[in-house]
Amino acid sequence: MTVRLDLSGTPARITIANPGNGNRFTAAMMDEFAEALRAVESAGSPVLVLDSEGGDFTFGRDQRERVPGLSKRDNLTKILTVNDLLSSASAVTVAAIRGHAFGFGTGLSLHADLTVAADDAVFAFDEIAHGLAPLVVVAYLAKYVPEKIARELVLTGREVSAEEAGRLAVVNRVVPPERVDDEVAELVAGLGKRDPGALRLIKQYHRDLRDDRETELGQRAVARLADWLDAR
């Protein structure tokens, strides 16, 4: 499995395990990731850690992959599905970022509740470098960072250091690489001292505050981008 799920204890853990390909997400991995998130929700786990094998969190979607019979719209919708499952999860989600977190990887960092990054981690919405217009990102990014910054990131695809990512609130904490696991463990231990019902209620209320327009914008972004790609 290129996405591993561990529900044996607390926290639950989902590990991106495709290091030979830079932990790039294939279509099948997107489905595995979504199923893992659903399983965590069904199990009622109070805390979920997202981590990775190898030196990089993920270089994002595998842009070279072509899946026979899978339409561009259905392929792009997989991103919406994972983003929605992660951002609406009942568990408090903690992402541990090392190395590169590009494209979908930066999105995972934003959609997680808490993100710990190694100080040598690098972030980017690099879709434009692959000749793609990251409309799905455009649909949500200004919710997390100022709009002028959001425009710069998607139009240029430039790389963002962990230090800058901390200033932009793309991540919560920046630590030396050897401290990432300890920092995540400390966060998890702290969350374990909080009332689980209170944590769940906070997460539920955050979910209730989400505007229906957010979902609509994501769906429109997928439709617009799929039409553009089909016409190329």
Buried (B, 14 or more C-beta within 10 A) or exposed (E): EBBBBEBEEBBBBBBBBBBEBBBBBBBBBBBBBBEBBEBBBEEEBBBBBBBBBBBBBBBBBBBEBEEEEEEBBEBBBBBBBBBBBBBBBBBBBBBBBBBBBBBBBBBBBBBBBBBBBBBBBBBBBBBBBEEBBBBBBBBBBBBBBEEEBBBBBBEEBBBBBBBBBBEBEBBBBBBEBEBBBEBBBEBBEEBEEEEBEEBBEEBEEEEEEEEEEBEEBBBEBBBBBBEEBEEE
